[in-house]
Amino acid sequence: MDEADVRTRLGAVRYHQLFFIGMHYRRRSTPPLPQPHDRRGAPRKPPPPPAWRPDPAWRQLPLFDQVPRDYGQLDPANRDPVGPWLAWAQHLAHQLAEARGWGRNIRFAVNRGLAHLLTGYVEGDVIRHTELFIPLRALDLPVGHIVTVLEEMRIYEDDSEPSFERWLAERLEGLAPGIRSETERWTRVLHDGGPRSLPRREGTVWLYLNRVRPALLEWSDRYDHLREVTRDDVLTHLKDLHGHHRRDQLVALRSLFSWAKRNGLIFRNPTSRMKVGQHEYAVLQLLVPEQVNRAVAAATTPATRLILALAAVHAARVAQIGTLMLEDVDIGNRRLTIAGRVRPLDDLTLKLLLDWLEHRRTRWPNTANLHLLINNQTANRTTRASNHWISAAMRGQAATLERLRVDRQLEEAMTQGPDPLHLAEVFGLDEKTAMRYADSARQLLLASPGETPGGTVREAE
């Protein structure tokens, strides 16, 4: 090519693409080696090399303790992909993924989050929940799975505010300062226990404070302390309440004032000698076939159909259904263990159980969760499914899971005779509950001696 041709070609150039150094495209000199593919066609990445906790032989001591770190300001280009702490974290994440059946997307997201958090990490640093939650959620990364790896490394601290504290501050809003402080102490004793009292369940604590709150708000308009509340004030507040509303509020108020009297916060208990009275239970009623049919039609998935059978045939509570394990199912001997009691597997439940196990094996073949019922959230963990998810399909129906459970026990009492001992033996009921079912069945049989119960799942099926 002579000089004239070169000048002609250069004269025809009107622009030239510029590049930043190190960012232009480089063609590979040799093609990459083929990688093994899984059944979906995606390349299967090799597992990370084994790694252990880095040797803390020497480290730079921090100048200030507990300085919050802003993970949202980290530059992705400055992440260290080969750091010793990140290598150890990726090795632990791979082991947890293999043990708990994490999918490919979860593994990739966990490794990405670990690279985001462990950039610049040194021995002795603590990664706190309040510092990592917002940055990881902004990147749509699985916080729970990443926290599991950090807990395995023992470099994580959960400094988040418990939901109980937020709820308590909200419920105490609007009370007089003196009444507020005394009520808060009483609520914490219910929740945490005391020298002479055991801690109550959190749901019980919620009910007690919610029941006394209307009266406390009313008295806060004219009083500053509980010691100013008189017996007439309590009676005035209760006179417009009836039935279980009056009973529930009186029980909670007696608990509050009895605690205050024992701790010397009041001079006299204004609720002393106030009788709660015997609670009169209504007669339990059977479900009609139309209600059961609608509930059966609403169960459209293998999981909901099995849940429906466990409640309607075996009278299992929602919490008992959620805690069932795979080892509680003995298909060979046709037995099912619910809450420690062995029950025979009928044909309907056995069929629905086999359908669910096949669906579970196909949908989550690598899950390590040993609970019988799992979903998309719990398949990658070892925790049980929530009560909300278990009862979601029957929510809004007349035949809820609780109504189906009651209907099954009442049907047993009417079919086999209103014998409390039989009900206690079959369903594991305490004596008072068994007597209540027996009394209801006896009254229903006397009211309609020629009728037989018809609202059962067996007949609906």
C-alpha positions in Angstrom: 0.0 0.0 0.0 1.6 3.2 -1.1 1.5 6.6 0.6 -1.4 7.9 -1.6 -3.7 5.0 -0.7 -3.0 5.6 3.0 -3.8 9.3 2.8 -7.0 8.4 0.8 -8.2 6.0 3.5 -7.3 8.3 6.4 -9.1 11.1 4.7 -12.3 9.0 4.5 -12.3 8.5 8.4 -14.8 10.9 10.0 -14.7 9.5 13.6 -12.9 7.1 15.8 -14.2 5.1 18.8 -12.3 5.9 22.0 -11.9 3.5 25.0 -11.0 3.8 28.6 -7.9 1.9 29.4 -8.5 -1.7 30.2 -12.2 -1.7 29.0 -11.8 -2.4 25.3 -12.8 -5.8 24.0 -10.1 -8.4 23.8 -10.5 -11.4 21.6 -9.5 -14.7 23.2 -6.5 -16.2 21.7 -7.9 -19.7 22.3 -11.5 -20.8 22.7 -12.6 -21.6 26.2 -12.8 -25.3 27.3 -16.4 -26.6 27.3 -18.0 -26.8 30.7 -20.4 -29.5 31.9 -24.0 -28.6 31.7 -26.9 -29.6 33.9 -30.3 -30.8 32.6 -31.4 -27.2 32.1 -28.5 -26.3 29.9 -26.8 -23.8 32.2 -23.0 -24.2 32.9 -22.3 -25.9 36.2 -19.8 -23.8 38.1 -17.2 -25.8 40.1 -17.5 -25.6 43.9 -15.3 -23.0 45.7 -12.0 -24.4 47.0 -12.0 -25.4 50.7 -11.2 -22.5 53.0 -11.0 -21.9 56.7 -11.1 -19.0 59.1 -8.2 -16.7 58.4 -5.4 -16.7 60.8 -5.7 -13.7 63.2 -1.9 -13.5 63.7 -1.9 -9.7 63.3 -4.5 -7.0 62.7 -4.9 -3.3 62.9 -6.7 -2.3 66.0 -9.6 0.1 65.4 -9.3 3.7 66.7 -13.0 3.9 67.6 -15.3 1.1 68.8 -18.7 0.3 67.2 -18.4 2.9 64.4 -21.4 2.1 62.1 -20.4 1.1 58.6 -22.3 2.2 55.5 -22.5 -0.7 53.2 -24.6 1.2 50.7 -21.6 3.4 49.8 -19.3 0.6 48.8 -18.1 0.7 45.2 -18.7 -2.6 43.4 -15.5 -2.1 41.4 -13.5 -2.1 44.6 -14.7 -5.5 45.9 -12.0 -8.1 46.6 -13.0 -11.3 44.9 -10.1 -13.3 46.4 -10.0 -12.1 50.0 -9.5 -14.7 52.7 -12.7 -13.8 54.6 -14.8 -13.9 51.4 -13.2 -17.2 50.4 -14.1 -18.7 53.7 -17.7 -17.3 53.5 -18.2 -18.7 50.0 -17.0 -22.1 51.2 -19.5 -22.1 54.1 -22.2 -20.8 51.7 -21.6 -23.8 49.4 -21.8 -26.2 52.3 -25.1 -24.7 53.5 -26.5 -24.7 50.0 -25.7 -28.4 49.5 -27.1 -29.3 53.0 -30.3 -27.2 52.6 -31.0 -27.5 48.9 -30.5 -23.9 47.9 -31.2 -23.3 44.2 -28.8 -21.7 41.7 -30.4 -18.2 41.9 -30.1 -18.2 45.7 -26.5 -19.4 45.6 -25.6 -16.6 43.2 -27.4 -13.9 45.2 -25.8 -15.1 48.5 -22.3 -15.0 47.0 -23.1 -11.5 45.6 -24.3 -10.3 49.0 -21.2 -11.8 50.8 -18.9 -10.0 48.4 -20.8 -6.8 49.1 -20.5 -7.1 52.9 -17.0 -8.6 53.3 -15.1 -6.0 51.2 -12.5 -4.6 53.5 -13.5 -6.9 56.4 -10.8 -7.4 59.1 -10.6 -9.6 62.2 -12.8 -8.3 65.0 -15.3 -6.4 62.9 -19.0 -7.1 63.6 -21.7 -7.0 60.9 -24.9 -5.7 62.4 -28.4 -6.2 61.2 -29.3 -2.6 61.1 -26.3 -1.8 58.9 -26.8 -4.6 56.3 -30.6 -4.9 56.0 -31.4 -1.7 53.9 -28.4 -2.1 51.4 -29.2 -5.8 50.8 -32.9 -5.2 50.4 -32.1 -2.4 47.9 -30.2 -4.9 45.8 -33.0 -7.5 46.2 -30.7 -10.0 47.9 -31.9 -12.7 50.3 -31.1 -11.3 53.7 -32.1 -14.4 55.7 -29.8 -16.7 53.7 -26.9 -14.3 53.9 -27.4 -13.9 57.7 -27.3 -17.7 58.0 -23.8 -17.7 56.6 -22.6 -14.7 58.7 -24.0 -16.5 61.8 -22.0 -19.6 60.9 -18.9 -17.3 60.7 -19.8 -15.8 64.1 -19.4 -12.2 62.9 -23.1 -11.2 62.9 -25.0 -9.3 65.6 -28.8 -9.0 65.5 -29.3 -5.4 66.9 -32.8 -5.0 65.4 -35.6 -3.9 67.6 -38.0 -6.8 68.6 -41.5 -6.5 67.3 -42.7 -6.8 70.9 -41.0 -3.5 71.8 -42.6 -1.6 68.9 -46.0 -3.1 69.7 -45.7 -2.2 73.4 -44.7 1.4 72.7 -47.7 1.7 70.4 -50.2 0.2 72.9 -49.0 2.5 75.7 -49.4 5.6 73.7 -51.9 8.0 75.2 -51.7 6.8 78.8 -50.9 9.1 81.7 -47.2 8.9 82.6 -47.8 7.2 86.0 -50.3 4.7 84.6 -48.0 4.1 81.6 -45.0 3.2 83.6 -46.9 0.9 85.9 -48.7 -0.8 83.0 -45.4 -1.3 81.2 -43.8 -3.0 84.2 -46.8 -5.3 84.5 -46.7 -6.2 80.8 -43.0 -6.9 80.9 -43.5 -9.2 83.9 -46.2 -11.1 81.9 -43.8 -11.3 79.0 -40.5 -12.1 80.7 -41.7 -13.6 84.0 -40.7 -12.6 87.5 -39.5 -14.0 90.8 -42.8 -15.7 91.4 -44.4 -15.9 88.0 -43.6 -17.7 84.8 -43.5 -15.9 81.4 -46.7 -16.0 79.4 -47.0 -16.7 75.7 -46.7 -13.5 73.6 -50.3 -13.9 72.3 -51.6 -14.0 75.9 -49.6 -10.8 76.7 -51.1 -9.1 73.7 -54.7 -10.1 74.8 -54.2 -8.9 78.4 -52.9 -5.4 77.4 -55.4 -4.9 74.7 -58.2 -5.7 77.1 -57.1 -3.3 79.8 -56.2 -0.5 77.4 -59.8 1.0 77.0 -60.2 1.3 80.7 -56.7 2.8 81.2 -57.3 5.4 78.4 -60.5 6.4 80.1 -58.9 6.8 83.6 -55.9 8.6 82.1 -58.1 11.6 81.4 -58.5 12.3 85.2 -55.9 10.2 87.0 -52.1 10.1 87.0 -51.6 6.8 88.8 -53.3 3.4 89.3 -53.6 4.1 93.0 -56.3 6.7 92.3 -58.6 4.2 90.6 -61.5 3.2 92.9 -63.8 0.3 92.9 -66.6 2.5 91.6 -64.5 3.4 88.6 -64.1 -0.3 87.7 -67.8 -1.0 88.1 -68.7 2.0 86.0 -66.4 0.9 83.2 -67.8 -2.7 83.3 -71.5 -1.9 83.5 -71.9 -1.4 79.8 -70.0 -4.6 78.9 -71.7 -8.0 78.6 -70.8 -11.6 78.0 -67.3 -12.5 77.2 -66.3 -8.8 76.7 -67.0 -8.1 80.4 -65.4 -11.3 81.5 -62.2 -10.8 79.5 -61.7 -7.2 80.6 -62.3 -8.1 84.3 -59.8 -11.0 84.2 -57.1 -8.6 82.7 -57.9 -5.8 85.2 -57.7 -8.2 88.1 -54.3 -9.4 86.9 -53.0 -5.8 86.6 -54.3 -4.6 90.0 -53.3 -7.8 91.8 -49.8 -7.4 90.5 -49.7 -3.7 91.5 -50.9 -4.6 95.1 -48.3 -7.3 95.5 -45.5 -4.9 94.5 -46.8 -2.0 96.7 -47.8 0.3 93.9 -51.4 0.7 95.2 -53.0 0.7 98.7 -56.1 -1.4 97.9 -57.1 -3.6 95.0 -60.3 -2.2 93.5 -61.1 -5.5 91.8 -60.9 -7.6 94.9 -64.0 -9.8 95.5 -65.3 -9.1 92.0 -66.6 -12.4 90.7 -65.8 -13.3 87.1 -68.5 -15.9 87.0 -68.7 -19.2 85.2 -68.4 -19.0 81.5 -71.4 -20.5 79.8 -70.4 -22.2 76.5 -72.9 -22.4 73.7 -73.9 -25.7 72.2 -71.6 -26.7 69.4 -73.2 -27.1 66.1 -72.4 -29.4 63.1 -71.5 -28.0 59.7 -74.1 -28.5 57.0 -73.0 -30.4 53.8 -73.1 -27.3 51.6 -70.4 -25.6 53.8 -68.2 -28.6 53.7 -68.6 -28.9 49.9 -67.5 -25.3 49.5 -64.5 -25.9 51.6 -63.6 -29.0 49.6 -63.9 -27.0 46.3 -61.6 -24.3 47.7 -58.8 -26.9 48.3 -57.3 -26.9 44.8 -53.6 -27.8 45.5 -52.1 -31.0 46.9 -51.0 -29.2 50.0 -54.4 -27.6 50.8 -56.2 -30.9 50.1 -53.9 -32.7 52.6 -54.4 -29.9 55.2 -58.1 -30.1 54.8 -58.1 -33.9 55.4 -55.8 -33.6 58.5 -58.2 -31.1 60.0 -61.5 -32.7 59.0 -60.6 -36.4 59.4 -58.0 -36.4 62.1 -59.1 -33.2 64.0 -55.6 -31.7 63.9 -55.0 -28.1 64.9 -53.3 -25.7 62.6 -50.1 -25.6 64.7 -50.0 -29.4 64.9 -50.3 -29.6 61.1 -47.4 -27.2 60.7 -45.1 -29.2 63.1 -45.7 -32.5 61.4 -42.4 -34.1 60.3 -41.7 -36.6 57.6 -40.8 -39.2 60.2 -44.3 -38.9 61.6 -45.7 -40.6 58.5 -45.5 -44.4 58.3 -47.0 -45.3 55.0 -46.0 -49.0 55.2 -47.9 -49.5 58.4 -50.5 -46.9 57.5 -50.0 -44.8 60.6 -49.7 -41.1 61.3 -48.4 -39.5 64.5 -50.1 -36.2 65.4 -49.0 -34.4 68.6 -47.4 -37.6 69.9 -50.6 -39.7 69.3 -50.5 -42.5 66.7 -53.5 -42.6 64.4 -54.4 -45.0 61.6 -54.3 -43.7 58.0 -57.6 -44.0 56.2 -57.8 -44.4 52.5 -58.6 -40.7 51.8 -55.8 -39.3 53.8 -53.4 -41.9 52.4 -54.2 -40.9 48.8 -53.9 -37.2 49.5 -50.6 -37.8 51.4 -49.1 -39.7 48.5 -50.2 -37.0 46.1 -48.5 -34.4 48.2 -45.3 -36.3 48.7 -45.0 -36.8 44.9 -45.6 -33.1 44.3 -43.1 -32.2 47.0 -40.5 -34.5 45.5 -41.0 -33.1 42.0 -41.2 -29.4 43.1 -38.3 -29.4 45.6 -36.1 -32.4 44.9 -33.1 -31.0 46.8 -34.8 -29.6 49.9 -33.4 -30.5 53.3 -36.5 -29.4 55.2 -37.8 -32.4 57.2 -41.2 -30.9 57.9 -44.1 -32.6 56.0 -45.6 -29.4 54.6 -43.2 -26.9 53.0 -43.6 -24.0 50.6 -41.4 -21.7 48.5 -40.2 -19.9 51.6 -39.4 -22.9 53.8 -38.1 -25.3 51.1 -34.7 -23.6 51.3 -34.7 -23.5 55.1 -35.3 -25.9 58.0 -38.2 -24.0 59.6 -41.9 -25.0 59.6 -44.5 -23.3 57.5 -46.5 -20.5 59.1 -50.0 -20.9 60.5 -51.1 -18.1 58.2 -50.0 -20.1 55.1 -51.6 -23.3 56.3 -55.0 -21.8 57.0 -55.0 -19.4 54.0 -57.0 -21.6 51.6 -59.9 -21.9 54.1 -59.9 -18.3 55.2 -63.2 -16.7 54.4 -65.1 -20.0 54.2 -67.8 -21.0 56.7 -66.0 -24.3 57.2 -62.6 -23.0 58.4 -59.9 -25.5 59.6 -60.9 -24.9 63.2 -64.6 -25.4 62.4 -63.8 -28.6 60.5 -61.7 -29.8 63.5 -64.6 -29.1 65.9 -67.1 -30.7 63.5 -65.0 -33.9 63.4 -64.9 -34.3 67.2 -68.6 -33.5 67.5 -69.4 -36.0 64.8 -67.4 -38.7 66.7 -69.3 -37.9 69.9 -72.7 -38.2 68.1 -71.7 -41.4 66.2 -70.0 -43.3 69.0 -72.0 -41.9 71.8 -71.4 -38.8 74.1 -68.7 -40.5 76.1 -66.0 -38.0 77.4 -63.5 -40.9 78.0 -63.8 -42.1 74.4 -63.2 -38.5 73.1 -60.2 -38.0 75.3 -58.7 -41.3 74.2 -59.3 -40.7 70.5 -58.3 -37.1 70.2 -56.2 -36.5 73.3 -58.6 -33.9 74.7 -58.5 -32.7 78.3 -61.4 -33.6 80.6 -63.2 -30.3 80.4 -63.0 -30.1 76.6 -64.2 -33.7 76.3 -67.1 -33.0 78.6 -68.1 -30.0 76.6 -68.2 -32.0 73.3 -70.1 -34.8 75.1 -72.7 -32.3 76.5 -73.2 -30.6 73.0 -73.6 -34.0 71.3 -76.1 -35.1 74.0 -78.2 -32.0 73.5 -78.1 -32.3 69.7 -79.2 -35.9 69.9 -82.1 -35.0 72.2 -83.2 -32.2 69.9 -83.1 -34.3 66.8 -83.2 -38.0 67.7 -83.9 -39.2 64.2 -81.2 -37.3 62.4 -77.6 -38.3 61.8 -74.6 -36.0 61.2 -74.1 -35.4 57.5 -71.4 -32.6 57.2 -68.3 -34.8 56.8 -65.5 -34.6 54.3 -65.9 -38.3 53.5 -69.4 -37.7 52.2 -68.4 -34.6 50.4 -65.7 -36.5 48.6 
